[in-house]
């Protein structure tokens, strides 16, 4: 059976229901003895074997989850953890089917057992049912969390590259100054370029804002190496972005100066 490695990382505090129900079940076993022995009065062997295997699976799985906590690594690590959770989720669904079969058999035998044993068997099966539900919900939440981390990190990396590419492409446009102050067509061309540039900056600023938010969200659960890498990437990008904004302001101011100079020359030439 493939279960989560004891070296995996799931938050213990996120499993209060599983741990508390396991504790209550252990107390129940202390009172009534081994459930297999209880059921051995008249229940069939296949029921007893399935019951024992289900109990062992629950104990192993709960222990693995309780010793685990959330830590994001790179995309490869995230996908590996997603596979572990998905495999375990599929196992849980299989155990639910076994649970259904146990309930069907138990209902046939309740009337044949003593009232005390019947009641205790019902408590035992209900306990299994509740614990399976808790494991399934826990794994569903984990899968959702890691799927979101996968998407956010992928979007972050694409966004970083998108902004870097834009910065590389825009730099030559800022440096391409037309020295012809008196050429109306050249000034109109520069003004048009400036307006397009301002529009692109507004759009790119939205991406920058999202990336800054994403890096905060990602580093909350990222491991040390990934967290440091993401923060360094964002710091470098923000510095490049600030430089571009400053260069763009100078570019726009130069165009305004040229427009003013041309207007004054046109006025004096009349």
Secondary structure, DSSP 8 states (H G I E B T S, - for coil): -----TTS---GGGGHHHHHHHHHHHHHHHHH--HHHHHTTT--HHHHHHHHHHHHHHHHHHHHHHT----B-SHHHHHHHHHHHHHHHHHHHHHHHHHHHHHHHHHHHGGGS-HHHHHHHHHHHHHHHHHHHHHHHHHHHHHHHHHHHHHHHHHHHHHHHHHHHHHHHHHHHHH-----SS-HHHHHHHHHHHHHHHHHHHHHHHHHHHHHHHHHHHHHHB-HHHHHHHHHHHHHHHHHHHHHHHHHHHHHHHHHHHHHHHHHHHHHH-
